[in-house]
Amino acid sequence: YRAGRDIKAGRVWTNCYHQYPAHAAFGGYKQSGIGRENHKMMLDHYQQTKNLLVSYSDKALGFF
């Protein structure tokens, strides 16, 4: 368990080669690739956080 945590790789098998769930993320560890595939976290690479503040007031706000 401890050795597997110390290995800097995207996928590590210990006594169970190719035993992983189909939805497990893979790829993109260190500089070996861009992003991860097969997981919700891959969507982070296609999104950008933005704040959009809207006032529906008829009165002027601030400098405008």
PDB file as gemmi writes it, atoms N, CA and C in Angstrom:
CRYST1    1.000    1.000    1.000  90.00  90.00  90.00 P 1                      
ATOM      1  N   TYR A   1       0.831  -1.200   0.000  1.00  0.00           N  
ATOM      2  CA  TYR A   1       0.000   0.000   0.000  1.00  0.00           C  
ATOM      3  C   TYR A   1       0.866   1.251   0.000  1.00  0.00           C  
ATOM      4  N   ARG A   2       1.824   1.323   0.905  1.00  0.00           N  
ATOM      5  CA  ARG A   2       2.669   2.524   0.986  1.00  0.00           C  
ATOM      6  C   ARG A   2       3.538   2.672  -0.254  1.00  0.00           C  
ATOM      7  N   ALA A   3       4.045   1.571  -0.773  1.00  0.00           N  
ATOM      8  CA  ALA A   3       4.885   1.642  -1.970  1.00  0.00           C  
ATOM      9  C   ALA A   3       4.076   2.145  -3.165  1.00  0.00           C  
ATOM     10  N   GLY A   4       2.841   1.682  -3.291  1.00  0.00           N  
ATOM     11  CA  GLY A   4       1.988   2.130  -4.386  1.00  0.00           C  
ATOM     12  C   GLY A   4       1.697   3.617  -4.331  1.00  0.00           C  
ATOM     13  N   ARG A   5       1.588   4.149  -3.133  1.00  0.00           N  
ATOM     14  CA  ARG A   5       1.333   5.588  -2.987  1.00  0.00           C  
ATOM     15  C   ARG A   5       2.552   6.410  -3.377  1.00  0.00           C  
ATOM     16  N   ASP A   6       3.743   5.869  -3.168  1.00  0.00           N  
ATOM     17  CA  ASP A   6       4.970   6.606  -3.465  1.00  0.00           C  
ATOM     18  C   ASP A   6       5.353   6.576  -4.944  1.00  0.00           C  
ATOM     19  N   ILE A   7       4.811   5.643  -5.711  1.00  0.00           N  
ATOM     20  CA  ILE A   7       5.127   5.562  -7.138  1.00  0.00           C  
ATOM     21  C   ILE A   7       4.419   6.701  -7.867  1.00  0.00           C  
ATOM     22  N   LYS A   8       5.178   7.456  -8.629  1.00  0.00           N  
ATOM     23  CA  LYS A   8       4.623   8.596  -9.360  1.00  0.00           C  
ATOM     24  C   LYS A   8       4.142   8.130 -10.733  1.00  0.00           C  
ATOM     25  N   ALA A   9       2.984   7.499 -10.763  1.00  0.00           N  
ATOM     26  CA  ALA A   9       2.393   7.002 -12.003  1.00  0.00           C  
ATOM     27  C   ALA A   9       0.884   7.132 -11.903  1.00  0.00           C  
ATOM     28  N   GLY A  10       0.228   7.171 -13.037  1.00  0.00           N  
ATOM     29  CA  GLY A  10      -1.215   7.338 -13.059  1.00  0.00           C  
ATOM     30  C   GLY A  10      -1.980   6.094 -12.670  1.00  0.00           C  
ATOM     31  N   ARG A  11      -1.415   4.922 -12.909  1.00  0.00           N  
ATOM     32  CA  ARG A  11      -2.096   3.670 -12.583  1.00  0.00           C  
ATOM     33  C   ARG A  11      -1.062   2.693 -12.043  1.00  0.00           C  
ATOM     34  N   VAL A  12      -1.348   2.130 -10.886  1.00  0.00           N  
ATOM     35  CA  VAL A  12      -0.430   1.181 -10.250  1.00  0.00           C  
ATOM     36  C   VAL A  12      -1.217  -0.069  -9.882  1.00  0.00           C  
ATOM     37  N   TRP A  13      -0.738  -1.236 -10.300  1.00  0.00           N  
ATOM     38  CA  TRP A  13      -1.353  -2.510  -9.922  1.00  0.00           C  
ATOM     39  C   TRP A  13      -0.469  -3.187  -8.892  1.00  0.00           C  
ATOM     40  N   THR A  14      -1.069  -3.784  -7.899  1.00  0.00           N  
ATOM     41  CA  THR A  14      -0.332  -4.565  -6.907  1.00  0.00           C  
ATOM     42  C   THR A  14      -1.013  -5.914  -6.774  1.00  0.00           C  
ATOM     43  N   ASN A  15      -0.388  -6.946  -7.318  1.00  0.00           N  
ATOM     44  CA  ASN A  15      -0.915  -8.317  -7.279  1.00  0.00           C  
ATOM     45  C   ASN A  15      -2.298  -8.440  -7.912  1.00  0.00           C  
ATOM     46  N   CYS A  16      -2.626  -7.600  -8.866  1.00  0.00           N  
ATOM     47  CA  CYS A  16      -3.960  -7.661  -9.483  1.00  0.00           C  
ATOM     48  C   CYS A  16      -3.947  -6.968 -10.843  1.00  0.00           C  
ATOM     49  N   TYR A  17      -3.070  -7.381 -11.745  1.00  0.00           N  
ATOM     50  CA  TYR A  17      -2.917  -6.722 -13.039  1.00  0.00           C  
ATOM     51  C   TYR A  17      -4.235  -6.646 -13.796  1.00  0.00           C  
ATOM     52  N   HIS A  18      -4.531  -5.480 -14.284  1.00  0.00           N  
ATOM     53  CA  HIS A  18      -5.719  -5.175 -15.077  1.00  0.00           C  
ATOM     54  C   HIS A  18      -7.024  -5.330 -14.308  1.00  0.00           C  
ATOM     55  N   GLN A  19      -6.995  -5.249 -13.001  1.00  0.00           N  
ATOM     56  CA  GLN A  19      -8.206  -5.286 -12.189  1.00  0.00           C  
ATOM     57  C   GLN A  19      -8.531  -3.864 -11.759  1.00  0.00           C  
ATOM     58  N   TYR A  20      -9.319  -3.156 -12.549  1.00  0.00           N  
ATOM     59  CA  TYR A  20      -9.720  -1.796 -12.205  1.00  0.00           C  
ATOM     60  C   TYR A  20     -11.106  -1.543 -12.784  1.00  0.00           C  
ATOM     61  N   PRO A  21     -11.874  -0.693 -12.151  1.00  0.00           N  
ATOM     62  CA  PRO A  21     -13.222  -0.412 -12.658  1.00  0.00           C  
ATOM     63  C   PRO A  21     -13.167   0.334 -13.986  1.00  0.00           C  
ATOM     64  N   ALA A  22     -14.164   0.134 -14.812  1.00  0.00           N  
ATOM     65  CA  ALA A  22     -14.198   0.755 -16.137  1.00  0.00           C  
ATOM     66  C   ALA A  22     -14.233   2.275 -16.055  1.00  0.00           C  
ATOM     67  N   HIS A  23     -14.756   2.837 -14.980  1.00  0.00           N  
ATOM     68  CA  HIS A  23     -14.851   4.289 -14.861  1.00  0.00           C  
ATOM     69  C   HIS A  23     -13.628   4.911 -14.190  1.00  0.00           C  
ATOM     70  N   ALA A  24     -12.604   4.125 -13.907  1.00  0.00           N  
ATOM     71  CA  ALA A  24     -11.406   4.659 -13.256  1.00  0.00           C  
ATOM     72  C   ALA A  24     -10.687   5.621 -14.204  1.00  0.00           C  
ATOM     73  N   ALA A  25     -10.236   6.737 -13.676  1.00  0.00           N  
ATOM     74  CA  ALA A  25      -9.537   7.732 -14.490  1.00  0.00           C  
ATOM     75  C   ALA A  25      -8.150   7.232 -14.857  1.00  0.00           C  
ATOM     76  N   PHE A  26      -7.665   7.645 -16.034  1.00  0.00           N  
ATOM     77  CA  PHE A  26      -6.295   7.312 -16.400  1.00  0.00           C  
ATOM     78  C   PHE A  26      -5.725   8.416 -17.267  1.00  0.00           C  
ATOM     79  N   GLY A  27      -4.380   8.487 -17.292  1.00  0.00           N  
ATOM     80  CA  GLY A  27      -3.687   9.440 -18.140  1.00  0.00           C  
ATOM     81  C   GLY A  27      -3.430  10.771 -17.459  1.00  0.00           C  
ATOM     82  N   GLY A  28      -2.523  11.546 -18.067  1.00  0.00           N  
ATOM     83  CA  GLY A  28      -2.273  12.898 -17.613  1.00  0.00           C  
ATOM     84  C   GLY A  28      -1.454  13.035 -16.349  1.00  0.00           C  
ATOM     85  N   TYR A  29      -0.783  11.976 -15.915  1.00  0.00           N  
ATOM     86  CA  TYR A  29       0.005  12.080 -14.693  1.00  0.00           C  
ATOM     87  C   TYR A  29       1.364  12.683 -15.015  1.00  0.00           C  
ATOM     88  N   LYS A  30       1.802  13.625 -14.221  1.00  0.00           N  
ATOM     89  CA  LYS A  30       3.027  14.392 -14.452  1.00  0.00           C  
ATOM     90  C   LYS A  30       2.963  15.051 -15.824  1.00  0.00           C  
ATOM     91  N   GLN A  31       4.009  14.907 -16.640  1.00  0.00           N  
ATOM     92  CA  GLN A  31       4.024  15.551 -17.953  1.00  0.00           C  
ATOM     93  C   GLN A  31       3.837  14.535 -19.080  1.00  0.00           C  
ATOM     94  N   SER A  32       3.204  13.411 -18.777  1.00  0.00           N  
ATOM     95  CA  SER A  32       3.065  12.353 -19.772  1.00  0.00           C  
ATOM     96  C   SER A  32       1.899  12.560 -20.727  1.00  0.00           C  
ATOM     97  N   GLY A  33       1.054  13.502 -20.446  1.00  0.00           N  
ATOM     98  CA  GLY A  33      -0.095  13.715 -21.320  1.00  0.00           C  
ATOM     99  C   GLY A  33      -0.910  14.895 -20.848  1.00  0.00           C  
ATOM    100  N   ILE A  34      -1.980  15.127 -21.556  1.00  0.00           N  
ATOM    101  CA  ILE A  34      -2.848  16.242 -21.192  1.00  0.00           C  
ATOM    102  C   ILE A  34      -4.165  15.677 -20.702  1.00  0.00           C  
ATOM    103  N   GLY A  35      -4.484  15.949 -19.469  1.00  0.00           N  
ATOM    104  CA  GLY A  35      -5.781  15.565 -18.936  1.00  0.00           C  
ATOM    105  C   GLY A  35      -5.923  14.104 -18.564  1.00  0.00           C  
ATOM    106  N   ARG A  36      -7.050  13.792 -18.018  1.00  0.00           N  
ATOM    107  CA  ARG A  36      -7.398  12.422 -17.667  1.00  0.00           C  
ATOM    108  C   ARG A  36      -8.639  12.043 -18.442  1.00  0.00           C  
ATOM    109  N   GLU A  37      -8.767  10.767 -18.745  1.00  0.00           N  
ATOM    110  CA  GLU A  37      -9.914  10.294 -19.501  1.00  0.00           C  
ATOM    111  C   GLU A  37     -10.785   9.394 -18.637  1.00  0.00           C  
ATOM    112  N   ASN A  38     -12.021   9.232 -19.051  1.00  0.00           N  
ATOM    113  CA  ASN A  38     -12.983   8.321 -18.416  1.00  0.00           C  
ATOM    114  C   ASN A  38     -13.379   8.703 -17.000  1.00  0.00           C  
ATOM    115  N   HIS A  39     -13.384   9.953 -16.676  1.00  0.00           N  
ATOM    116  CA  HIS A  39     -13.796  10.349 -15.335  1.00  0.00           C  
ATOM    117  C   HIS A  39     -14.354  11.762 -15.384  1.00  0.00           C  
ATOM    118  N   LYS A  40     -15.184  12.086 -14.412  1.00  0.00           N  
ATOM    119  CA  LYS A  40     -15.771  13.432 -14.367  1.00  0.00           C  
ATOM    120  C   LYS A  40     -14.711  14.515 -14.265  1.00  0.00           C  
ATOM    121  N   MET A  41     -13.564  14.194 -13.665  1.00  0.00           N  
ATOM    122  CA  MET A  41     -12.528  15.218 -13.495  1.00  0.00           C  
ATOM    123  C   MET A  41     -11.977  15.702 -14.835  1.00  0.00           C  
ATOM    124  N   MET A  42     -12.134  14.919 -15.896  1.00  0.00           N  
ATOM    125  CA  MET A  42     -11.635  15.372 -17.197  1.00  0.00           C  
ATOM    126  C   MET A  42     -12.399  16.587 -17.698  1.00  0.00           C  
ATOM    127  N   LEU A  43     -13.633  16.764 -17.254  1.00  0.00           N  
ATOM    128  CA  LEU A  43     -14.414  17.923 -17.682  1.00  0.00           C  
ATOM    129  C   LEU A  43     -13.801  19.233 -17.211  1.00  0.00           C  
ATOM    130  N   ASP A  44     -12.998  19.194 -16.151  1.00  0.00           N  
ATOM    131  CA  ASP A  44     -12.340  20.407 -15.662  1.00  0.00           C  
ATOM    132  C   ASP A  44     -11.422  21.015 -16.717  1.00  0.00           C  
ATOM    133  N   HIS A  45     -10.892  20.201 -17.622  1.00  0.00           N  
ATOM    134  CA  HIS A  45      -9.992  20.706 -18.655  1.00  0.00           C  
ATOM    135  C   HIS A  45     -10.741  21.469 -19.744  1.00  0.00           C  
ATOM    136  N   TYR A  46     -12.042  21.292 -19.815  1.00  0.00           N  
ATOM    137  CA  TYR A  46     -12.836  21.944 -20.841  1.00  0.00           C  
ATOM    138  C   TYR A  46     -13.702  23.062 -20.281  1.00  0.00           C  
ATOM    139  N   GLN A  47     -13.521  23.373 -19.015  1.00  0.00           N  
ATOM    140  CA  GLN A  47     -14.338  24.388 -18.377  1.00  0.00           C  
ATOM    141  C   GLN A  47     -13.468  25.507 -17.827  1.00  0.00           C  
ATOM    142  N   GLN A  48     -14.061  26.671 -17.739  1.00  0.00           N  
ATOM    143  CA  GLN A  48     -13.391  27.804 -17.122  1.00  0.00           C  
ATOM    144  C   GLN A  48     -14.408  28.494 -16.225  1.00  0.00           C  
ATOM    145  N   THR A  49     -14.021  28.721 -14.985  1.00  0.00           N  
ATOM    146  CA  THR A  49     -14.930  29.345 -14.028  1.00  0.00           C  
ATOM    147  C   THR A  49     -15.076  30.827 -14.340  1.00  0.00           C  
ATOM    148  N   LYS A  50     -16.299  31.291 -14.296  1.00  0.00           N  
ATOM    149  CA  LYS A  50     -16.572  32.701 -14.560  1.00  0.00           C  
ATOM    150  C   LYS A  50     -17.670  33.155 -13.611  1.00  0.00           C  
ATOM    151  N   ASN A  51     -17.553  34.382 -13.127  1.00  0.00           N  
ATOM    152  CA  ASN A  51     -18.601  35.004 -12.323  1.00  0.00           C  
ATOM    153  C   ASN A  51     -19.287  36.048 -13.180  1.00  0.00           C  
ATOM    154  N   LEU A  52     -20.594  35.957 -13.280  1.00  0.00           N  
ATOM    155  CA  LEU A  52     -21.377  36.920 -14.033  1.00  0.00           C  
ATOM    156  C   LEU A  52     -22.379  37.539 -13.078  1.00  0.00           C  
ATOM    157  N   LEU A  53     -22.181  38.821 -12.793  1.00  0.00           N  
ATOM    158  CA  LEU A  53     -23.033  39.526 -11.843  1.00  0.00           C  
ATOM    159  C   LEU A  53     -24.001  40.404 -12.614  1.00  0.00           C  
ATOM    160  N   VAL A  54     -25.280  40.234 -12.392  1.00  0.00           N  
ATOM    161  CA  VAL A  54     -26.316  40.948 -13.133  1.00  0.00           C  
ATOM    162  C   VAL A  54     -27.222  41.672 -12.157  1.00  0.00           C  
ATOM    163  N   SER A  55     -27.469  42.945 -12.435  1.00  0.00           N  
ATOM    164  CA  SER A  55     -28.425  43.718 -11.649  1.00  0.00           C  
ATOM    165  C   SER A  55     -29.609  44.054 -12.545  1.00  0.00           C  
ATOM    166  N   TYR A  56     -30.788  43.805 -12.048  1.00  0.00           N  
ATOM    167  CA  TYR A  56     -32.007  44.128 -12.792  1.00  0.00           C  
ATOM    168  C   TYR A  56     -32.637  45.433 -12.300  1.00  0.00           C  
ATOM    169  N   SER A  57     -31.877  46.182 -11.537  1.00  0.00           N  
ATOM    170  CA  SER A  57     -32.357  47.454 -11.007  1.00  0.00           C  
ATOM    171  C   SER A  57     -32.352  48.525 -12.104  1.00  0.00           C  
ATOM    172  N   ASP A  58     -33.326  49.417 -12.069  1.00  0.00           N  
ATOM    173  CA  ASP A  58     -33.374  50.540 -13.010  1.00  0.00           C  
ATOM    174  C   ASP A  58     -32.413  51.651 -12.615  1.00  0.00           C  
ATOM    175  N   LYS A  59     -31.923  51.625 -11.397  1.00  0.00           N  
ATOM    176  CA  LYS A  59     -31.031  52.665 -10.889  1.00  0.00           C  
ATOM    177  C   LYS A  59     -29.587  52.347 -11.262  1.00  0.00           C  
ATOM    178  N   ALA A  60     -28.810  53.417 -11.503  1.00  0.00           N  
ATOM    179  CA  ALA A  60     -27.396  53.249 -11.825  1.00  0.00           C  
ATOM    180  C   ALA A  60     -26.638  52.736 -10.609  1.00  0.00           C  
ATOM    181  N   LEU A  61     -25.687  51.868 -10.868  1.00  0.00           N  
ATOM    182  CA  LEU A  61     -24.865  51.314  -9.794  1.00  0.00           C  
ATOM    183  C   LEU A  61     -23.405  51.690 -10.023  1.00  0.00           C  
ATOM    184  N   GLY A  62     -22.707  52.055  -8.984  1.00  0.00           N  
ATOM    185  CA  GLY A  62     -21.279  52.333  -9.086  1.00  0.00           C  
ATOM    186  C   GLY A  62     -20.960  53.471 -10.031  1.00  0.00           C  
ATOM    187  N   PHE A  63     -19.961  53.305 -10.890  1.00  0.00           N  
ATOM    188  CA  PHE A  63     -19.501  54.344 -11.802  1.00  0.00           C  
ATOM    189  C   PHE A  63     -20.331  54.429 -13.078  1.00  0.00           C  
ATOM    190  N   PHE A  64     -21.188  53.502 -13.341  1.00  0.00           N  
ATOM    191  CA  PHE A  64     -21.890  53.455 -14.630  1.00  0.00           C  
ATOM    192  C   PHE A  64     -23.349  53.787 -14.486  1.00  0.00           C  
TER     193      PHE A  64                                                      
END                                                                             
